[in-house]
Amino acid sequence: MSQFLGLASRRPDEADPSSERTGRPPLSHELRPHRHRRPATEIPNPWIYPEDAPSCPENQTMMQGFEWYLPADYQHWNRLTAIIPTLPVLGITSIWIPPACKASWHTGNGYDIYDLFDLGEFTQKGARQTKWGTKEELQTLTQTAHAHGIRVLFDAVLNHKAAADYSEPARAIRVNPSDRNKTLSEKGEVEEIETWTGWTFPGRGSTYSPMRWNQEHFTGIDYDHLRRENGVWRFEGKQWAADVDEELGNYDYLMFADIDHKHPEVRRDIFYWTSWLSRQVKLGGMRLDAIKHYSFEFLRDLVTHIHLHVDPDWFLVGEYWRQDSEFLARYIEFMDHRISLFDVQLVNNFSQVSLRGEKGDLRTIFDDALIIWKPHHAVTFVVNHDTQDGQSLETPVAPFFKPLAYALILLRANAGMPCVFYADLYGSVGKSAAHEGSPGQDDGTVKGHQPSTPPVSGGTVIPKMMLARKYWAYGTQVDYFDDPACVGFTRFGHPSRSRGDGLAVVMTNDWEYKTKTMCVGKRHSGEVWTDVLKWCPGRVRIDSEGYGEFVVCPQSVSVWVYEAAFSRDLVDMFKL
C-alpha cells in the first residue's frame, strides 16, 4: 500500500531516525515508519501577504457540532438549529454534524450505521427518529444554516454496516486480528459459520433504493453466531482491499460487516446515495469517516463522482488517523487535491508537548504537522469526539494548554482550516453522565444539554479567539519561536479587513511571567494595545518601528490588539 502511493517501505531492520532525534518511542512495527519528517523551522518566516493586494480572503472556520456523550433525547437537530444564528457572529462558516443515518439502535451515535437511506424518516431499530432527531428537523437545520451562510458537512459512514435484519450461513477463513494477512490455521481452512449479513430494511422497504444487502456485498465479519464467537473472518472468495492502510497487516477490516467496495451493486448504491442525499438536505460537503479502512481507488472514484455529478463546490474532509504527514500529503495528491485531511500529527504534538508541562518545547509544536506539507488541505483541531476522554483515539491535551492550542490553530496564517469542538464551546455531558440507551429515553422527554464538564476557560476565551480570527487575523505573519518556554507571532493586518487592524500572540508553558518583543508593522506605530482575553493586564504602546514588548502570564496565552481596533468593543463585551 505504501508503494501504491509511491512510498517505499523501510526495511524491518532499518532504524527509525525520528525516534533518535525526538526522544519519542518508535512507531508500532505495524505501521510504516516515517520516511521524511519536516521540522517547524520549514514554516516560512516571515509569511508575507502584500499590503497592496486588492483583498484578503475571509478566514474560514469549522465547528464540530456534537460530542460523543450528548444525551439520546432526539433534540440535537433542534439544539443546533437554535444556535445557528449565533455562529456567523463567531466567524463560523461550516458545521460538521454527526452521522444522520439510522444506527443499529435509535440511541446510537450513527457510526454503527444501519441504513444510509433512513435519515430519521422510517420506524426502524426502535424508533422513527435517530438519536439526533427526525428527518424533517434535519432539513430545518440545514436550511437554516444555508440561510445564514453556513455550509453543513454530513458525516458519511461508508466503511461498514451494523445490526443486520437476518443471519445466513457462510464459508469464511478466520484470520489473525493482529495481522489480517495471516490465517489462524496452518492451511487456512474454510470454516462453516453463521453471520449477520442480511439487510431488508423492513421499515423502509424499497423506498429510495431497492437494494437488499447480503453476504456477497461484504468481505468480512467479526462474529460467528453459530458458535457465539468473536474474531475476524474473511469470506471465502473475497480478498481484503490491497489499497488500504497496512496497520495490522491490512486494515481493510475495522468493525461490523465490512463492505466490499469492489462489488458493482455496492458501488452503484453508494454513488446513487450521494446524489440522493444532496436532494434531501441542503449540504455543503462531507466528513468521510474511517477512510484508512477502505479502498483508496474507490474513494477517489466517489470523490470524482461528487465533483462531477453532485456539487463541485462541496468541501470534503477525510478522517485518516495516521501520524505520518508525508503519507497523508501523498494521499491528498492521489485524491487530486479534492479532499482535505485532519492534521493528526499536530494534535498529537499538542498532547505530547502539553503533558510535559514546563519541560515541553514550544518551538517544536508544528514539527511535521500536515499544515507544513499541505496548508490548504489540512483541517486542524484540538479535540474531537474520537480523541475526547474515554474514546478509542483519546489524545489528552493538558487543560492549561487548550487555550494555547486554540490560539495556534485559530490565529495563524497559511495553517489550514481550524475546527472548534462543540464541547469546548458549550461543555460536555461526559462519559459518566451520558444518557445513551438509558431507561426513560424512548419518549424523548429529556430536554436540553446539561454539561457536567464546563467549556474551556469558562466558555469566554475561545469565542474571543474566534472573533479575533474573524476580525484581525489577516496579513503578514512574523514568528518568534525562539524560546522553548515562550513563543509568539504577529499578524500585521490587511487594509481590506477591519481597517487593517492586526494582533500579537504570546504564550508560555512556564510558571513565570514572560515578555517578548515583537513587530506588528510600522503602520501601527503609536497605537496602544491590550490583551483581548483580559488575562494579562497592562497596555503596550507600539514604537516608531512597529515593535512592542508583549507580556504573558504563567502557563497562559495573551492576544494583544489595538484598544480602538475595528469591532473591539463588540469582542470585549461578547458572551456566548
DORO-481030 format. One record per residue (C-alpha): y, x, z; residue in one letter. Coordinates in pm, whole numbers, plus 50000, padded with zeros to 5 digits. Layout:
YXZA...
This chain:
500005000050000M502365029550062S501505041549712Q502305006249592F505945012349688L505985047949561G505505063749905L502625087949951A500905085550287S500925115950517R497525131550579R495925120950910P496055157051035D499705162050937E502145162251229A504955136851254D508125157651285P510135127751405S508335128551742S509205165051795E512855160151707R513465128651907T511155133652201G509685099152142R505905094852117P504485094351763P503845061251593L500445044951619S497895060751385H497525026251233E500965028851075L502045053550809R504295078850987P507935081950887H508375100350560R512095106550592H514485097950872R518245096950821R520405105551123P523505086351225A525625115451103T524945103750746E527205073650802I530415080650607P533255090950838N535885080150774P534795049850577W537785042750355I538905008650237Y542065013050027P545114995850171E546414989249821D543264969749731A544344934049649P541994918149903S539334924950161C536204902850162P535894879150456E533414890350719N530154870750723Q528364862651050T524974846351105M523804827651412M520174822251506Q520334785851607G517464785051855F515454804452113E511734803052188W511934783752515Y514014753752413L512634720952552P510434698552339A512884669752372D513264663151997Y517034666552030Q517754700951889H518904689751544W521404667451727N522444696151955R523144718551657L524994690951471T527264686551775A528254723551785I528644728551409I532424721251412P532974749751662T531074775751461L533614782451183P536194788651457V533994817551571L533664830751218G530044819551175I529224814950807T525454808450824S522974794451074I519254801951083W517394771451207I513834770351348P510834760751131P511424724351043A507944716350912C505354697851119K503504721151355A499964719251490S501324695751759W504654677851781H505824700852062T505144733151870G507924756251755N506694754851397G505214789351344Y501864772051397D502554753251076I500534722750972Y502294705850678D505044720650461L505954686350326F506494669150662D509994675850795L509654650251073G509024620550848E505354611650896F503344603151207T501054633351228Q500004656251513K501094632451785G504494620651665A506714613651368R509354639151463Q508914676551505T509844694151827K513394696351691W513884660351572G513444637651271T513934644750903K516994622250900E518554642151186E517784674350999L519514660550691Q522554651350901T522634686651042L522514703550703T525094680150553Q527434685750849T527004723450821A527724722550448H530864701950509A532074729250749H531344757750509G528214769850688I525044777350497R521794767150663V518874791550643L515454774750654F512714793450841D509814793650592A506314800050733V504154807150430L501514831150560N499024807050720H498184771150813K497094756951151A495424726151301A493194715851013A492034679850984D488334688050945Y485904716950966S483484728150698E480574752550668P481464786650533A479994820450449R482024849450576A481914886050677I483024894951028R485504923951029V486814947351292N490014932151438P491394967551481S490594977751122D490204948550884R488764971650615N485654977050830K482904952050895T481224947951232L477744951451085S476304981750910E475504963650588K478354938550600G476014908850617E477414874650535V477304850150826E476994812550823E479954799151025I481944767051063E485684768751001T488634745451044W489964748850690T490344713450560G493714696050535W494054659950415T497364651250586F496334615750682P499824606050793G501484616850469R498734610550218G499744621749868S503474616649919T505424646049771Y502274666849700S498694656349613P497194689949714M494374689749967R493674723550122W490164736450184N488324768950240Q488884780249879E492604783349948H492214808950228F491004844550269T490034844850635G489904827750972I489824837251342D487434811451490Y483844801351429D483464765551553H479674767451513L479294793751785R482644787251958R483564823651899E486874840951830N487114870251590G488274878151237V486194867550937W486834872950567R485364846150346F482604855450103E484044862449758G487524868649897K489424901149949Q492434908550162W495584913149956A496004950249876A499804949349876D500404942050245V501224963550545D498494988650636E498714983851011E495214975651141L493864989950816G495094959650624N497394934250790Y496874905550550D495244885250828Y497624875551108L496514842351258M495024807751195F493784801750839A495134829750622D496494816850292I495184831849966D498404836449771H496474846249457K494924811749427H496664793049141P496774759949329E498364776949630V500994793949417R501804761649236R502134741649558D504344767049736I506584772349434F506944734949397Y507664731549770W510704754449750T512174733149472S511314700849656W512844714049979L516164721349811S516364684549709R515534671350056Q518034690650268V521244709550194K520354746050230L521994779550168G518924801450192G515784810550381M514444832750654R510964843150539L508524847150826D505884874550864A506234889250515I504344921250604K501214899550611H501154885750258Y501224899049906S504394917349809F503894906949447E503534870549545F506784871949741L508574888949454R507394861249223D508534834949473L511944851449515V512324852549137T511384815749117H514034807249376I516614827849192H515864812348851L514894776648937H516224767349282V519564784149356D520604819649262P523114819649549D520564813749823W520634840950088F517114853250164L516224874550465V512714885650548G511034894350875E509164926950815Y508584942351157W508294979751099R510195009351239Q510395027350908D513685021550734S512835042150429E509855019550370F511944988150422L514555001650180A511855006349914R510644971149984Y514154957649920I514224976949593E510824962849495F512324928149551M515114936849304D517654936149590H517334898149606R516254899149969I517664913650291S515624925250590L516204926050964F517124960451098D514094967051319V514925003451382Q518384995351512L517204970051772V514604994951890N517345021151918N519324996852132F516304992652359S515415029252393Q518945041952448V519915013952686S516835017252906L517695053952967R520915042753132G523485070653164E520965095153016K520885077252681G522605094852392D525025070352230L525545093951936R522025086051814T522315048151830I522285044451449F519595070551378D517525059251079D518845023651104A518345002550793L522124999450765I522205036350664I519715030350385W520784995650268K524044984750435P524414954450208H520844942150260H520394946250634A520684919050897V521434933451240T520674917351574F520414924851946V517814898752049V515864871751868N513134846751954H510414872851892D511984900652099T513174880052395Q511424881452731D507724872952719G507314872752341Q504984892352115S507614917051998L509514918852327E512134946252293T514184947152612P517814957352595V519374965952931A521784938253043P524784961653071F524174973352714F524094939652537K527904937252502P527944973052371L525254964652116A527114933552003Y530294953751956A528314977751737L526924950651508I529974927651502L532954950751467L531884979151238R532324982750863A529604985550599N526954977450859A525004947450737G525314911250841M525214905951219P523124877851366C524144863751706V521334849351917F521564813352039Y520584822452397A523254849552416D525894823252341L524514792952524Y521924806752767G518144804852770S515824779452928V513494808852999G509724810052980K509214798053338S511264766653274A510144758852920A509084722552870H506794726952570E503764704752592G504554693052945S503944657153056P506734632453001G507994647952678Q506464623852430D509124597352482D511934621952410G513694613752737T514554649652831V518104653752715K520374683652680G519894720952705H519964732953065Q519664771053066P518134788853362S519304822453225T523074822953160P524584835752837P525574872352809V528544881253032S529114845153127G529494833252769G533034846452719T532684881952589V530554877352277I532674848252145P535754870352180K534004898051987M533094872851719M536734862451696L537754899051681A535374902851388R536844872251219K540474883251251Y540764921051290W537574939851194A538784949750848Y539884980150657G539205017150703T536905028050983Q537015060951174V534155070851406D534385091051727Y530705096351807F531315129951969D530115124852328D526595113952431P528045091852707A531145078052533C531665068452170V534285048551985G535535037351648F538635021551498T539384997151221R542805001251062F543014965150943G543944954150591H547164937450471P545184908850315S543664898950653R545554887750965S548754906150867R546874939050870G546064939951242D543154962351340G541194971751651L539805000651854A536445000352031V535325024552301V532135022552508M530265042552768T526895041952944N528195064653220D529125053853572W532665067353538E535825056253356Y536195073053019K539055077952777T539065085852409K541975094552184T541585077051852M543625069851541C544315033951435V546625042751146G550315051551124K551115016051023R550545005851386H552945031451537S554935017651829G552594988151891E551244981252239V547514973852252W545444957652528T541754950552584D540954916452440V537864914052662L540074918352972K537534942053124W539844971953114C543414968753249P546444987153114G548414989752793R548195016052520V551225024852307R550365038151962I552235070751889D554095080551573S550945094951417E548945063451481G546985076151782Y546345060452120G544415070052431E541955041952498F540145035952825V536765020552905V535285010253241C531915023453365P528895011753164Q531074989052958S532914983752630V536564976552559S538074962052242V541734971152206W544034950351985V547794947751935Y549064924252205E551014904251945A548274905051679A547644875551450F545844848051647S545764869651960R546894840252177D544024818952041L541484846152120V542884851852470D542594815052557M539334807452379F536474791352572K533174781852413L
